[in-house]
């Protein structure tokens, strides 16, 4: 049995061309028992990037529900969303999450200073270290402000996929700031996503870095999910076996799979 994947994108996200059925068939080939689609929703995404991350639940839910019925008894298919957290859109984000029967909600930081670090303009006019720090300060501000309306924090140190990668260990650089973020997650009952997309992007670790994971576990953190951040089926479940072993070495025993916003726990 292969670990279930709880972070998967389809053609409902503008950065993927994959039909959900392609992911489903790949999940069955891998021996997964469940799969959660988590397509993008980002309110007020900056217009200069000419992309719209606007997920319409009225189209999304019926489409996934049809697939769920078709594959009933073969694969548990869940309907989730990866929503970009921004304080300026907080009430709209809360209403959006609460208005639909999601199985799972990932809250991710995709923008800081109204810029996306995926693009070069985010780093213009400042050092990489300054740009990285701004990202984590934005994360802290959002976590302080938001009620726990999402289930896990997505790809916590995603920023290190971007820029010149001169810094890749946030715990080493800003331990007090990282502690503040992790304490809020624990206090609010928000889990931490283990996202293997960093390895796919050429980093030698998953998100977050081992040092952050070790600190999260040291503070009593146990609620984790596994996600590949796959935008195509060939990346579904990427590096899950290796990451599972790494998590066990750091003291984790279980990972969570969400259904109707409730976690069930499975051994690593």
N, C-alpha and C positions, 0 to 999 in steps of 0.2 A: 504493500500500500504506500502510495506517495503522498507527501504532505499536501494539504489543500491550499489553494492559492486564493488570497483575499484582496488582490490588487491587480485588476485586469482591465484593459481598455479596448474598446471596439470602435466601429465607425460612427458611434454616437459621440465620440470625441474627435475634434477636428485634426488631431495629430495621429490618428490611426485610420487605416483603411480595412481593418479586419472585421469580417462578419462574425458575430458571436458564435455561430455554429462551428467555425474553424477552431476557436478556442475550446469549445466543448469536445470536439472530436480529439483534439490533442490531449485534453485532460483525461479522456477515457483511455487513450493509448498509454499515457503515463501511469495509469492506475489510481488517479485521484478519485476521492469519493464526493467531493464538493468543489464548487467554483463560485466565486463572487465577482460579478461585473461591477466596476467602480469608475464609471465614466466621469469626465470632468464637468464641474460647474464652477465658474469664476465670474462673479458679478463685476461689472465695470472694468473689464480687462482693458489695459491701455490701448487706445486706438492706433498708436503708431506701429503696433505689431501686426495689425490687419488680420487678427484671428478672433473668433468668437467662441468662447467656451460656455455655451448656453445649452444645458441639457434640459429637454422638455419632458417632464414625467408623464404627461399625457400620451406621448408617443413611446417612451421608453418602457414603461411598465407593461402595457399590453404585448409588446414585442417579446420581452423576456419571459412573460407568463406563457406565451405560446410555446416557447422553447422548453420551458419547465415542464409543461404537460407532455410534450413530445418525448422528452428524455426521462420521464418519471420512471423510477426503479433502476435507472442506469447511473444517474449523476444528480446530486442535489445542486440546483442552480439558484443562486441568490442575487437579489437586486440591491446594489449599493451605489454610492456616489463618493467621489473625491471632491470635496468642496474647498475652494481657496478661502482662507481666513483673512479677513481685513476688517479692522475696527470701523472703518467708514461705512461698511455695508452690514454691520452686525445684525441689525434688526431684520433686514431682508434675508440674510443667511438663516437666521433662526426660524423665520416664517417658512422659508423654503424647506428646511429639514423637517419641520413639524407638520407640514401639509401633505406629506406622502408616507406610505408605509414601508420605509426602507428596512432592509435587513441589516445594513451595516453602513456607517458613515465615517469616512476618513477626513480629518481636518488637516489641511496642509498649508504651509506658507509658500506661496508661489511668487509673491510680490513683496518688495520692500522699497520704500521711498517711491511708490507707484511705478516701479520698474521691475522687469523680470530678469533675474540673473542669468537666464539662459542666453540672453542677448548681450552684446558687447557694451551697449550704452549704459548698462547697470554699473559697469566698472570704470567708466570714463571719469577722469578727473580725480581719482582717489586710488590709494593703494589697494591691493587685493585684500590685505588684512583689514583695512577700514571697511571695505565692501562686505566682507564676511561678517564682521562684527555687527554691522547695521542689520543684516539679515536676522541674526540671533536676538538682537534687541527688539526687532519687530515681532519675532516669535513670542518673546516674553510678554510684550505689551498685549498681544492678542490673547494669550492664555490667561493673563490677569483679568481681562475684560469679559471674556466669553464665559457663559454658564456651560456646564458639561453637556452640550447638545450633540456632540460628536463622540465617537467611541474610542478612537485612537488618534494620536498625532502621527501624521504621515512623514516618512523619510526625513527624520529630524535634521540631519546634516546634509541634506540634498545640495546645499550651496557649494559643497566641495566637488561636485561634478563640473562646476563652472569655473571660469576665470583661469588663472595660471596654476592653480592647485599648489601654491606655495605654502598653504596651511591646509592640513587635513585632519587635525586632531583638536577638536573644539575643547575637550576636557583639559588638555595640556595648556591651551592658550587662555581660556576664560573659565576656570573652575567655579568661581562664585556665580557667574551668570548661568552656567550649565546646571549647577545645583539648584538655583532658583527655578529654572524651567522644570527640572525633574520633580522638585517638591510640589509645584502646582499640579502637575499631572497626578501625583499620588494623592494629594489633598482632594482633588476633584473627581477622582476615580476614573481618569482617562488613561487608556492604555498606550502602549508604544508599539508602533509598527516596525517590524524588521523587514526592510526593503532591500532585496538583492539587486536592484537596478544599478546600484553603485558599482558592483563588480562588473556588470555588463558594460558600464561606461568606462572601465579601465582602472577604477580604484581597487586597491588590494583589500577592501573590506566592504561589508554590507552597510546600509544605513540603519541605525547609527554605528559609529566606530566602536570597536571592542571596549575602549576605555569608558565611553559613555554607558554602554550596556552593563559593564561591571559595576559602575557607580549606581546605576538604576537598581540593579539587583541588591547591592549593598544597602541601599536605602529601603529595601523591602518590596521593590517593584517586581511583579510577577505577570501582569497582564500584557501579553505580547501576541501579535498576529504575524503571519508570514505573507508577504506579497512580492511578486516578481516585478510589478510595474510593467508587465508585458503589453506592448502595443501590437505585437504580431505573435502568432502561435509558436514560432520557433523559440521564443523566449519565455514561454509559460513554464513556471516552476524552476526557472534558472537558478542553479547553485543551491537548491534547497537542501540537498543531502549534506553538502559541506557546511552550510550555515547551521543546520540542525546540530551537527557535531560541535561546532563552535559554541552554540548557545548552551549545550549541555556542559561544556568545559567551563563556562562562566557561571554555572549554578542554576540554570533554568531547567525545569523538568517538563513543562507543558506549554502548549501554544493554544490560542483561542480561535474558534470559528464562530462567527456571529450569525444568528437567525432571528429576525424580528427584534433586533437591537439587544438580544441577550446572548452572552457567550456560553459556548460549550467548550470543554477543555479536553485536549488529546495529548498523549505523551509524545515527546520529541524523539 
